[in-house]
Amino acid sequence: MKDLTDGPRSLTRGECLDLMGTVKVGRVVFTEHALPAVMPVGFVLEGGDVVVCVPPASGLAAATGGAIVAFEADDLGTTGPAGWTVTVVGRARVVRDPGDPARRALAAWTSGPRPEFMRISCQRVTGRRVGPSSTGEGYEAAA
Amino acid sequence: MKDLTDGPRSLTRGECLDLMGTVKVGRVVFTEHALPAVMPVGFVLEGGDVVVCVPPASGLAAATGGAIVAFEADDLGTTGPAGWTVTVVGRARVVRDPGDPARRALAAWTSGPRPEFMRISCQRVTGRRVGPSSTGEGYEAAA
């Protein structure tokens, strides 16, 4: 597949990380029982990683701990092709340190006595602006 | 992993489809080179399928045609855990019929002379409401 960083509307790694910092919800994309799976999560960027709050009792940590996952965040609105999308690919690992600084930032997403968190390393970061181009060619998410 | 349909905040298939009909952007989740991958797309529900507009030159159709993919749509806002998420799992196939009725609905997403479309069969449809519960327990996307 053509790399999302191809083309004039691609974003640099720095731009991707800056844009990701403007939203609080993303989606962990992984493989479960050999099928593609996806789960929305709250997240923050901390220490060069994406840190996500694992939905309680979801089994997400068990399904993905140690595995390579994708994480996607975007702001595309809900009405048409306009905005940006960023995808991170990297290894996921369960956060076991109770003093991890990302925990506080994710407090709104936690519930119950034993919240779980995962860090996803930003090994590959790609992104694009999406929407009508200056040439009027329309959707260019991966043109 | 615990099924997203478990629990009191799960949505029926009909509710899922109704909610999906209120947004125009979703994400195709698939496997590429043995790694999880994700791509935002414009979509409509038509004839019981999710029909997506394939970003031009993205190779998405080649990567997923005939494969089982996931498709996720949500309305979670960008600021915190509130809203809904729906995931469809089913087989993807390239739309080859130039008269396919979904094409017109996706006109805003097309560009170039040969737009591509895919249908994803709604074999499995699951969803949940996400957000603070009535008991104040916070995020329950998959509790």
Interface residues (C-beta under 8 A of the other chain):
Chain A: M1 K2 T22 V23 K24 V25 R27 V29 F30 T31 E32 L35 P36 A37 V38 M39 P40 V41 G42 C53 P55 P56 A57 S58 G59 L60 A62 A63 I68 V69 A70 E72 D74 D75 L76 G77 T78 T79 G80 P81 T85 T87 V89 A108 W109 T110 S111 G112 V130 S133 E137 G138 Y139 E140 A141 A142 A143
Chain B: M1 K2 T22 V23 K24 V25 R27 V29 F30 T31 E32 L35 P36 A37 V38 M39 P40 V41 G42 C53 P55 P56 A57 S58 G59 L60 A62 A63 I68 V69 A70 E72 D74 D75 L76 G77 T78 T79 G80 P81 T85 T87 V89 A108 W109 T110 S111 G112 V130 S133 E137 G138 Y139 E140 A141 A142 A143
